[in-house]
Amino acid sequence: MGNVDELSPRELSVLKEIWQTGRTTDRTIVLESLKDDMIVEFKDGHLNLTAKGRRMLVRGSPSLWDIGS
């Protein structure tokens, strides 16, 4: 998640998975998301999106927007 303003489809998919289930198997994205304050991890391993993570999930990534439609 080098550029937090531009998330990849994979990063968005992981955020969605965390939002829906509180879990994901993609530890690489989890570690990056924790560092970027987009998620928090509880002692039991449950993950939750922060306000920043929810905003990014709702906003999506500009490169994925279909402006021509």
C-alpha positions, 0 to 999 in steps of 0.5 A: 500500500505504498500510495494510500490514495491509490489502492490496488484491486487486491488491497480493496478486495482484502479490505472488503473481506475484512469488512465482511468477515473480520478476517483474511489470509493475506498477511502482507496486506494486513501488515501494510494496512495496520501500518497505514492505520486502515485496520486494527487487530484485536488480541483474538486475531479479529480484524476491523476497519478503521474510519480511514479503512472504511473511507478507502473501501467506499471510495475505491480506487480512481484507477478502477472507476469507469468514467466513460459510462 
